[in-house]
C-alpha cells in the first residue's frame, strides 16, 4: 500500500489486476541479466507494475 517503486509480480497477478490501483509498466522475460535465472535460464515471466496511489505519511 505504501510502496511507490516498481514491483515484479507473476502473471497470475492479472486475475486480480485493478487498473485504478496499479499501472502496468512492462512485461519481463529475457536473458539480459536483469531477470531471475536458474542454471542460466529465465523460466519466470514477470509483469512490472507500479502503485498509482501509494499511501504516504502525509495522506
SEPAPA-706483 format. One record per atom (N, C-alpha, C, O): residue number from 0; residue in three letters; atom name; x, y, z. Coordinates in pm, 1 decimal, m for minus. Atoms other than C-alpha are relative to their C-alpha. Layout:
- vexfi / zati / mitor / X / Y / Z
- NUM / ALA / CA / X / Y / Z $
...
//
This chain:
- vexfi / zati / mitor / X / Y / Z
- 0 / UNK / N / 80.1 / m119.8 / 0.0 $
- 0 / UNK / CA / 0.0 / 0.0 / 0.0 $
- 0 / UNK / C / 84.5 / 126.4 / 0.0 $
- 0 / UNK / O / 43.3 / 227.5 / m56.8 $
- 1 / UNK / N / m79.4 / m121.7 / m10.8 $
- 1 / UNK / CA / 282.7 / 244.5 / 74.0 $
- 1 / UNK / C / 124.1 / m0.1 / m89.3 $
- 1 / UNK / O / 198.7 / 97.9 / m89.9 $
- 2 / UNK / N / m119.3 / 7.9 / 84.3 $
- 2 / UNK / CA / 550.0 / 129.6 / m174.8 $
- 2 / UNK / C / m25.2 / 72.7 / m131.3 $
- 2 / UNK / O / m122.7 / 43.2 / m200.4 $
- 3 / UNK / N / 20.4 / m80.2 / 121.1 $
- 3 / UNK / CA / 590.9 / 377.0 / m462.4 $
- 3 / UNK / C / 88.9 / m42.3 / m115.9 $
- 3 / UNK / O / 79.8 / 15.6 / m224.1 $
- 4 / UNK / N / m90.5 / 43.5 / 106.1 $
- 4 / UNK / CA / 856.2 / 191.4 / m664.3 $
- 4 / UNK / C / m62.0 / m106.1 / m89.9 $
- 4 / UNK / O / m179.8 / m139.7 / m78.0 $
- 5 / UNK / N / 43.7 / 105.6 / 90.7 $
- 5 / UNK / CA / 833.2 / m72.1 / m935.1 $
- 5 / UNK / C / 1.9 / m134.2 / 72.2 $
- 5 / UNK / O / 85.9 / m157.9 / 159.0 $
- 6 / UNK / N / 7.9 / 132.7 / m60.4 $
- 6 / UNK / CA / 733.5 / m427.0 / m839.2 $
- 6 / UNK / C / m13.2 / m103.6 / m110.7 $
- 6 / UNK / O / m86.5 / m82.2 / m207.2 $
- 7 / UNK / N / 12.4 / 111.2 / 92.9 $
- 7 / UNK / CA / 778.0 / m753.7 / m1029.6 $
- 7 / UNK / C / m97.6 / m101.2 / 57.5 $
- 7 / UNK / O / m77.6 / m152.2 / 167.7 $
- 8 / UNK / N / 103.0 / 93.1 / m47.8 $
- 8 / UNK / CA / 472.8 / m976.7 / m998.7 $
- 8 / UNK / C / m18.2 / m111.6 / m102.3 $
- 8 / UNK / O / 10.9 / m92.3 / m220.3 $
- 9 / UNK / N / 23.2 / 109.8 / 94.1 $
- 9 / UNK / CA / 383.7 / m1314.3 / m1151.5 $
- 9 / UNK / C / m119.5 / 29.5 / m90.8 $
- 9 / UNK / O / m202.3 / 115.4 / m60.2 $
- 10 / UNK / N / 106.5 / m21.4 / 97.5 $
- 10 / UNK / CA / 150.0 / m1334.2 / m1449.6 $
- 10 / UNK / C / m138.4 / m26.1 / 59.8 $
- 10 / UNK / O / m237.5 / 27.5 / 10.2 $
- 11 / UNK / N / 129.3 / 26.3 / m64.1 $
- 11 / UNK / CA / m126.0 / m1466.9 / m1221.2 $
- 11 / UNK / C / m57.7 / 126.0 / 64.6 $
- 11 / UNK / O / m175.9 / 129.8 / 98.7 $
- 12 / UNK / N / 47.7 / m128.2 / m51.7 $
- 12 / UNK / CA / m149.0 / m1110.6 / m1088.4 $
- 12 / UNK / C / m110.9 / 58.0 / m87.7 $
- 12 / UNK / O / m196.9 / 130.2 / m37.2 $
- 13 / UNK / N / 98.5 / m56.4 / 91.1 $
- 13 / UNK / CA / m358.3 / m1025.4 / m1394.9 $
- 13 / UNK / C / m142.9 / m37.8 / 37.0 $
- 13 / UNK / O / m236.6 / 33.8 / 1.6 $
- 14 / UNK / N / 133.6 / 39.8 / m43.5 $
- 14 / UNK / CA / m652.7 / m1213.7 / m1244.2 $
- 14 / UNK / C / m57.2 / 98.1 / 101.9 $
- 14 / UNK / O / m178.9 / 112.6 / 114.0 $
- 15 / UNK / N / 43.0 / m92.7 / m104.9 $
- 15 / UNK / CA / m664.8 / m956.6 / m964.8 $
- 15 / UNK / C / 34.9 / 144.6 / m33.1 $
- 15 / UNK / O / 21.0 / 232.0 / 52.5 $
- 16 / UNK / N / m45.3 / m132.7 / 40.5 $
- 16 / UNK / CA / m540.2 / m652.6 / m1159.6 $
- 16 / UNK / C / m112.8 / 102.2 / 7.5 $
- 16 / UNK / O / m221.3 / 80.6 / m46.4 $
- 17 / UNK / N / 93.4 / m111.9 / m9.4 $
- 17 / UNK / CA / m719.7 / m327.5 / m1075.6 $
- 17 / UNK / C / 68.8 / 121.4 / m62.8 $
- 17 / UNK / O / 162.3 / 175.4 / m3.6 $
- 18 / UNK / N / m67.4 / m111.1 / 67.6 $
- 18 / UNK / CA / m627.6 / m50.4 / m1325.2 $
- 18 / UNK / C / m9.4 / 132.5 / 76.1 $
- 18 / UNK / O / 68.7 / 224.0 / 49.9 $
- 19 / UNK / N / 7.0 / m120.8 / m81.7 $
- 19 / UNK / CA / m738.0 / 214.3 / m1074.3 $
- 19 / UNK / C / 109.5 / 2.2 / 105.6 $
- 19 / UNK / O / 149.3 / 109.1 / 152.0 $
- 20 / UNK / N / m100.4 / 11.0 / m105.8 $
- 20 / UNK / CA / m479.5 / 88.1 / m824.7 $
- 20 / UNK / C / 142.3 / m15.4 / m53.5 $
- 20 / UNK / O / 236.1 / 39.2 / 4.5 $
- 21 / UNK / N / m133.6 / 27.3 / 51.1 $
- 21 / UNK / CA / m186.4 / m28.9 / m1040.3 $
- 21 / UNK / C / 13.8 / 37.6 / m146.4 $
- 21 / UNK / O / m81.9 / 31.4 / m223.5 $
- 22 / UNK / N / m34.3 / m30.6 / 138.3 $
- 22 / UNK / CA / m18.0 / 78.0 / m1360.9 $
- 22 / UNK / C / 92.0 / m110.2 / m51.7 $
- 22 / UNK / O / 190.5 / m143.9 / 14.0 $
- 23 / UNK / N / m88.9 / 98.6 / 60.8 $
- 23 / UNK / CA / 132.2 / m187.3 / m1589.9 $
- 23 / UNK / C / 113.7 / 74.8 / m67.4 $
- 23 / UNK / O / 90.1 / 161.6 / m151.4 $
- 24 / UNK / N / m116.8 / m69.0 / 53.8 $
- 24 / UNK / CA / 485.7 / m76.5 / m1674.9 $
- 24 / UNK / C / 63.2 / m78.6 / m114.4 $
- 24 / UNK / O / 91.0 / m23.4 / m220.8 $
- 25 / UNK / N / m75.1 / 78.9 / 97.2 $
- 25 / UNK / CA / 646.3 / m363.9 / m1863.7 $
- 25 / UNK / C / m22.1 / m148.3 / 24.7 $
- 25 / UNK / O / m51.6 / m189.9 / 136.7 $
- 26 / UNK / N / 1.3 / 145.1 / m10.2 $
- 26 / UNK / CA / 637.3 / m735.6 / m1932.9 $
- 26 / UNK / C / 144.5 / m46.9 / m13.2 $
- 26 / UNK / O / 214.7 / m5.5 / m105.5 $
- 27 / UNK / N / m140.7 / 42.5 / m4.4 $
- 27 / UNK / CA / 968.0 / m911.6 / m1849.6 $
- 27 / UNK / C / 14.0 / m149.7 / m21.8 $
- 27 / UNK / O / m44.8 / m230.0 / 50.8 $
- 28 / UNK / N / m44.6 / 138.3 / 19.4 $
- 28 / UNK / CA / 1103.2 / m1235.5 / m1988.9 $
- 28 / UNK / C / 117.8 / 8.7 / m94.3 $
- 28 / UNK / O / 99.5 / 22.5 / m215.2 $
- 29 / UNK / N / m115.5 / m16.2 / 86.5 $
- 29 / UNK / CA / 1455.2 / m1218.2 / m2117.3 $
- 29 / UNK / C / 126.1 / m54.6 / 61.2 $
- 29 / UNK / O / 125.6 / m106.0 / 173.1 $
- 30 / UNK / N / m130.5 / 50.5 / m43.6 $
- 30 / UNK / CA / 1818.6 / m1311.9 / m2085.7 $
- 30 / UNK / C / 100.9 / 114.4 / 8.8 $
- 30 / UNK / O / 213.7 / 101.3 / m38.6 $
- 31 / UNK / N / m88.7 / m116.4 / m5.8 $
- 31 / UNK / CA / 1968.6 / m970.5 / m2011.3 $
- 31 / UNK / C / 59.9 / 22.0 / 139.0 $
- 31 / UNK / O / 100.4 / 133.7 / 171.4 $
- 32 / UNK / N / m55.0 / m5.3 / m135.8 $
- 32 / UNK / CA / 2089.6 / m1046.9 / m1654.7 $
- 32 / UNK / C / m81.9 / 84.9 / 96.4 $
- 32 / UNK / O / m36.4 / 111.6 / 207.6 $
- 33 / UNK / N / 86.6 / m74.8 / m90.1 $
- 33 / UNK / CA / 1801.6 / m844.2 / m1507.7 $
- 33 / UNK / C / m115.8 / m85.1 / 50.7 $
- 33 / UNK / O / m192.2 / m41.0 / 136.7 $
- 34 / UNK / N / 107.6 / 88.2 / m42.0 $
- 34 / UNK / CA / 1564.9 / m1136.1 / m1466.3 $
- 34 / UNK / C / 54.7 / m111.3 / 87.9 $
- 34 / UNK / O / 172.8 / m145.2 / 80.3 $
- 35 / UNK / N / m37.2 / 114.7 / m81.7 $
- 35 / UNK / CA / 1570.7 / m1418.6 / m1213.7 $
- 35 / UNK / C / 38.7 / m115.1 / m90.6 $
- 35 / UNK / O / m35.7 / m149.7 / m182.3 $
- 36 / UNK / N / m41.6 / 112.5 / 83.7 $
- 36 / UNK / CA / 1765.4 / m1705.2 / m1363.6 $
- 36 / UNK / C / 40.1 / m118.2 / 87.2 $
- 36 / UNK / O / 90.0 / m102.6 / 198.7 $
- 37 / UNK / N / m37.3 / 125.0 / m65.1 $
- 37 / UNK / CA / 1819.5 / m2065.3 / m1265.6 $
- 37 / UNK / C / 78.8 / m80.3 / m101.4 $
- 37 / UNK / O / 27.9 / m112.4 / m208.8 $
- 38 / UNK / N / m89.9 / 71.8 / 91.4 $
- 38 / UNK / CA / 2113.0 / m2250.3 / m1424.9 $
- 38 / UNK / C / 10.1 / 68.8 / m135.6 $
- 38 / UNK / O / 15.2 / 3.0 / m239.6 $
- 39 / UNK / N / m16.4 / m76.7 / 123.4 $
- 39 / UNK / CA / 2142.4 / m1970.6 / m1681.5 $
- 39 / UNK / C / m127.1 / 18.6 / m81.6 $
- 39 / UNK / O / m123.0 / 80.5 / m187.9 $
- 40 / UNK / N / 126.2 / m14.6 / 72.4 $
- 40 / UNK / CA / 1777.2 / m1989.1 / m1788.4 $
- 40 / UNK / C / m95.3 / 87.9 / 80.4 $
- 40 / UNK / O / m90.0 / 90.3 / 203.4 $
- 41 / UNK / N / 98.0 / m88.6 / m64.5 $
- 41 / UNK / CA / 1496.9 / m1740.6 / m1713.7 $
- 41 / UNK / C / m139.9 / m58.0 / m16.4 $
- 41 / UNK / O / m210.8 / m23.0 / m110.7 $
- 42 / UNK / N / 129.3 / 67.5 / 16.2 $
- 42 / UNK / CA / 1187.5 / m1954.6 / m1655.4 $
- 42 / UNK / C / m120.3 / 81.7 / 45.9 $
- 42 / UNK / O / m234.5 / 45.2 / 18.0 $
- 43 / UNK / N / 110.8 / m72.6 / m60.1 $
- 43 / UNK / CA / 981.3 / m1690.1 / m1479.1 $
- 43 / UNK / C / m34.9 / 126.4 / m77.1 $
- 43 / UNK / O / 49.6 / 213.6 / m97.8 $
- 44 / UNK / N / 52.0 / m118.4 / 65.9 $
- 44 / UNK / CA / 769.8 / m1436.8 / m1663.9 $
- 44 / UNK / C / m47.4 / 94.6 / 109.3 $
- 44 / UNK / O / m117.8 / 51.7 / 200.7 $
- 45 / UNK / N / 41.6 / m98.0 / m100.4 $
- 45 / UNK / CA / 716.6 / m1119.3 / m1461.0 $
- 45 / UNK / C / m62.6 / 121.3 / m68.0 $
- 45 / UNK / O / m27.0 / 158.0 / m180.0 $
- 46 / UNK / N / 61.3 / m124.4 / 42.7 $
- 46 / UNK / CA / 499.9 / m813.9 / m1501.4 $
- 46 / UNK / C / 48.4 / 106.7 / 97.4 $
- 46 / UNK / O / 41.8 / 87.9 / 218.9 $
- 47 / UNK / N / m45.5 / m109.5 / m84.1 $
- 47 / UNK / CA / 642.0 / m486.6 / m1372.8 $
- 47 / UNK / C / m117.6 / 96.5 / 15.8 $
- 47 / UNK / O / m174.8 / 143.6 / m82.5 $
- 48 / UNK / N / 112.7 / m88.3 / m28.2 $
- 48 / UNK / CA / 376.8 / m273.6 / m1202.7 $
- 48 / UNK / C / 44.1 / 111.7 / 94.4 $
- 48 / UNK / O / 151.6 / 106.0 / 154.0 $
- 49 / UNK / N / m24.6 / m109.9 / m93.7 $
- 49 / UNK / CA / 361.1 / 48.2 / m1002.6 $
- 49 / UNK / C / m132.4 / 41.1 / 61.6 $
- 49 / UNK / O / m233.9 / 51.2 / m7.4 $
- 50 / UNK / N / 118.8 / m43.6 / m72.2 $
- 50 / UNK / CA / 111.8 / 156.5 / m739.0 $
- 50 / UNK / C / m34.9 / 142.0 / m44.7 $
- 50 / UNK / O / 50.4 / 230.6 / m38.9 $
- 51 / UNK / N / 42.0 / m133.0 / 46.1 $
- 51 / UNK / CA / m86.4 / 454.3 / m873.5 $
- 51 / UNK / C / m17.4 / 98.7 / 115.8 $
- 51 / UNK / O / 5.7 / 218.5 / 99.2 $
- 52 / UNK / N / 30.6 / m88.1 / m113.1 $
- 52 / UNK / CA / m174.6 / 591.5 / m528.6 $
- 52 / UNK / C / 60.7 / m54.8 / 128.7 $
- 52 / UNK / O / m12.7 / m97.7 / 217.7 $
- 53 / UNK / N / m58.8 / 51.8 / m123.6 $
- 53 / UNK / CA / 78.9 / 485.5 / m264.7 $
- 53 / UNK / C / m39.0 / 86.9 / 118.4 $
- 53 / UNK / O / m48.2 / 209.1 / 107.2 $
- 54 / UNK / N / 34.7 / m71.2 / m123.1 $
- 54 / UNK / CA / m17.4 / 579.5 / 89.2 $
- 54 / UNK / C / 128.8 / 47.5 / 64.0 $
- 54 / UNK / O / 220.1 / m32.0 / 86.8 $
- 55 / UNK / N / m118.5 / m57.2 / m65.6 $
- 55 / UNK / CA / 238.0 / 811.3 / 247.7 $
- 55 / UNK / C / m40.5 / 56.9 / 134.2 $
- 55 / UNK / O / m158.5 / 57.3 / 169.1 $
- 56 / UNK / N / 26.9 / m55.9 / m131.7 $
- 56 / UNK / CA / 267.4 / 971.7 / 588.4 $
- 56 / UNK / C / m86.4 / 124.8 / m9.3 $
- 56 / UNK / O / m154.1 / 159.5 / 87.5 $
- 57 / UNK / N / 79.0 / m122.6 / 14.8 $
- 57 / UNK / CA / 102.7 / 1287.1 / 450.8 $
- 57 / UNK / C / m140.5 / m25.9 / m49.8 $
- 57 / UNK / O / m222.9 / 65.5 / m49.2 $
- 58 / UNK / N / 136.0 / 31.4 / 49.4 $
- 58 / UNK / CA / m205.3 / 1103.4 / 306.7 $
- 58 / UNK / C / m94.1 / m16.8 / 115.0 $
- 58 / UNK / O / m212.5 / m43.5 / 94.5 $
//
